[in-house]
Amino acid sequence: NVSDDDAFETNATKKPHRRTAHRGYKYHDDEPPELVFLETVLADAVESSTRRVKIFEPIVDDLLNQIGTDEDFSNSVLHQMAPLKDQLQSFDMFVAQAYECLKRLLNDDEEMLNMLLTEQEEARKTGVPVDFERHTQVEMILGVYARQFSVVQQEANFLLSRIKSKQEFLELELDLYRNRLIRMDVDLAIMGVATGITTSVAGFFGMNLVSGLEDSHAAFIVVCALSSISAFCVAFYFYRLVSGKVIQRRAEERIEKIKTMTNALSDMTALDHTVKKIVRSG
């Protein structure tokens, strides 16, 4: 028969064995309680972080799929991205801080040695210092969980990068849509200027004033032809001014000038040598 206290001790000692076997580190029976406690805390933190990543993954997948099938980018879908990104960034900061904390501990042998509280207490009683090599026992535990926190951080960064990539894609799509609206507005403005010429001519001849052309049989055709040609020329000029080819040609000319100046200033040693030669020869 096993008493309640013995059963409690048996369960308490078996639980760390199951966790450490799952996490890649296995305790011996004589492990100090502070290391058992440390491993239990780190195991819970890693498991909690891993569960949160598992929760975030389907949410991110579902949201990105909705955005991919939503051609008009409805506000209800886009507004869900901001809080999800904030939560992921907050979670990433938590994991990064935990990982950095473990890294700092791994780089400090004295701190790892001081974490052996039982042995430090015995050393104070006996006056014999703790063997310095004992810090490797703590280092092994911290190293295992530091790698696991690093994996969790990489998974969180991957989810964040997916959201950021989708945001950049949406920004590009919105920029293209905005450019199309601007181009349509420019086209309408050019058409308005061009038709304004014919409208002005029609307004002049519609004043019911005597101009001397009332009896001319060709005046109507000539005025209509001239005003139409003028409107076409104005529209052609402005369309050509804002066309992509003209803008591209101007950009290429500026790029060539920049390249020429960059090539001229790239090798300052040769330029200085040439100047010295010119001064000496003069």
BELLIN-V279689 format. One record per residue. N is the residue number from 1. SS is DSSP state (a for helix, b for strand, c for the rest). NEAR is the number of other C-alpha atoms within 10 Angstrom. D_FIRST is the distance of its C-alpha to the first C-alpha in whole Angstrom. Layout:
BEGIN
((N SS NEAR D_FIRST) (N SS NEAR D_FIRST))
END
This chain:
BEGIN
((1 c 5 0) (2 c 8 4) (3 c 8 7) (4 a 9 10) (5 a 9 12) (6 a 11 10) (7 a 12 10) (8 a 12 14) (9 a 11 14) (10 a 12 13) (11 a 12 15) (12 a 12 18) (13 a 14 18) (14 a 11 18) (15 a 13 21) (16 a 19 24) (17 a 18 23) (18 a 13 24) (19 a 17 27) (20 a 17 28) (21 a 12 28) (22 a 11 30) (23 a 17 33) (24 c 10 33) (25 c 16 32) (26 c 14 28) (27 c 18 27) (28 c 7 25) (29 c 8 22) (30 c 6 25) (31 c 10 26) (32 c 14 27) (33 a 12 26) (34 a 13 30) (35 a 18 30) (36 a 18 27) (37 a 12 29) (38 a 14 32) (39 a 23 31) (40 a 16 29) (41 a 12 32) (42 a 19 34) (43 a 19 32) (44 a 12 33) (45 a 16 36) (46 a 21 37) (47 a 16 35) (48 a 12 37) (49 a 21 40) (50 a 19 40) (51 a 12 39) (52 a 15 42) (53 a 19 44) (54 a 12 43) (55 a 11 44) (56 a 16 47) (57 a 14 48) (58 a 11 49) (59 a 12 51) (60 a 19 53) (61 a 14 54) (62 a 11 54) (63 a 16 57) (64 a 19 59) (65 a 11 59) (66 a 15 60) (67 a 18 63) (68 a 12 64) (69 a 9 65) (70 c 11 66) (71 c 8 70) (72 c 7 71) (73 c 15 68) (74 c 11 67) (75 a 8 66) (76 a 8 63) (77 a 14 62) (78 a 15 63) (79 a 10 62) (80 a 11 58) (81 a 18 59) (82 a 13 59) (83 a 10 56) (84 a 17 54) (85 a 17 56) (86 a 12 55) (87 a 12 51) (88 a 21 51) (89 a 16 53) (90 a 12 51) (91 a 18 48) (92 a 21 49) (93 a 14 50) (94 a 14 47) (95 a 22 45) (96 a 18 48) (97 a 13 48) (98 a 19 44) (99 a 22 45) (100 a 15 48) (101 a 13 45) (102 a 19 43) (103 a 15 46) (104 a 11 48) (105 a 17 44) (106 a 21 45) (107 c 11 48) (108 c 13 47) (109 a 17 45) (110 a 12 45) (111 a 14 43) (112 a 19 41) (113 a 21 40) (114 a 14 40) (115 c 15 37) (116 c 19 35) (117 a 14 34) (118 a 13 32) (119 a 17 34) (120 a 18 37) (121 a 13 35) (122 a 13 35) (123 a 14 38) (124 a 11 40) (125 a 10 38) (126 a 9 39) (127 c 10 42) (128 c 10 42) (129 c 13 42) (130 c 17 40) (131 c 11 41) (132 a 11 43) (133 a 9 41) (134 a 14 38) (135 a 20 40) (136 a 15 39) (137 a 14 36) (138 a 21 37) (139 a 18 40) (140 a 13 38) (141 a 22 35) (142 a 22 39) (143 a 16 41) (144 a 15 38) (145 a 22 38) (146 a 21 42) (147 a 14 43) (148 a 20 41) (149 a 25 42) (150 a 16 46) (151 a 16 45) (152 a 23 44) (153 a 23 47) (154 a 15 50) (155 a 17 48) (156 a 25 49) (157 a 16 53) (158 a 13 53) (159 a 20 53) (160 a 19 55) (161 a 13 58) (162 a 15 58) (163 a 21 58) (164 a 14 61) (165 a 12 63) (166 a 16 63) (167 a 16 64) (168 a 12 67) (169 a 12 68) (170 a 16 68) (171 a 12 70) (172 a 12 73) (173 a 13 73) (174 a 13 74) (175 a 12 76) (176 a 12 78) (177 a 12 78) (178 a 12 80) (179 a 12 82) (180 a 12 83) (181 a 12 84) (182 a 12 86) (183 a 13 88) (184 a 12 89) (185 a 12 90) (186 a 15 92) (187 a 16 94) (188 a 12 94) (189 a 14 96) (190 a 19 98) (191 a 17 99) (192 a 14 100) (193 a 16 102) (194 a 22 104) (195 a 18 105) (196 a 14 106) (197 a 18 109) (198 a 20 110) (199 a 14 109) (200 a 12 111) (201 a 14 114) (202 a 14 114) (203 a 11 114) (204 a 12 117) (205 a 15 119) (206 c 9 118) (207 c 9 120) (208 c 8 123) (209 c 9 125) (210 c 8 128) (211 c 10 127) (212 c 7 130) (213 c 11 127) (214 c 11 128) (215 c 8 130) (216 c 8 129) (217 c 9 127) (218 c 9 125) (219 a 12 124) (220 a 12 121) (221 a 9 120) (222 a 11 120) (223 a 15 118) (224 a 14 115) (225 a 13 115) (226 a 13 116) (227 a 20 113) (228 a 16 111) (229 a 15 111) (230 a 16 111) (231 a 22 107) (232 a 15 106) (233 a 13 107) (234 a 18 105) (235 a 20 102) (236 a 13 102) (237 a 13 103) (238 a 17 100) (239 a 15 98) (240 a 13 99) (241 a 12 98) (242 c 13 94) (243 c 11 94) (244 a 11 91) (245 a 11 93) (246 a 12 95) (247 a 13 92) (248 a 11 91) (249 a 11 94) (250 a 12 94) (251 a 12 90) (252 a 12 91) (253 a 12 94) (254 a 12 92) (255 a 12 90) (256 a 12 92) (257 a 12 94) (258 a 12 90) (259 a 12 90) (260 a 12 93) (261 a 11 93) (262 a 11 89) (263 a 11 91) (264 a 12 93) (265 a 12 91) (266 a 11 88) (267 c 10 90) (268 a 11 91) (269 a 10 92) (270 a 12 94) (271 a 13 96) (272 a 11 96) (273 a 11 98) (274 a 12 100) (275 a 12 101) (276 a 12 102) (277 a 11 104) (278 a 10 106) (279 a 9 107) (280 a 8 108) (281 a 7 110) (282 c 6 112))
END
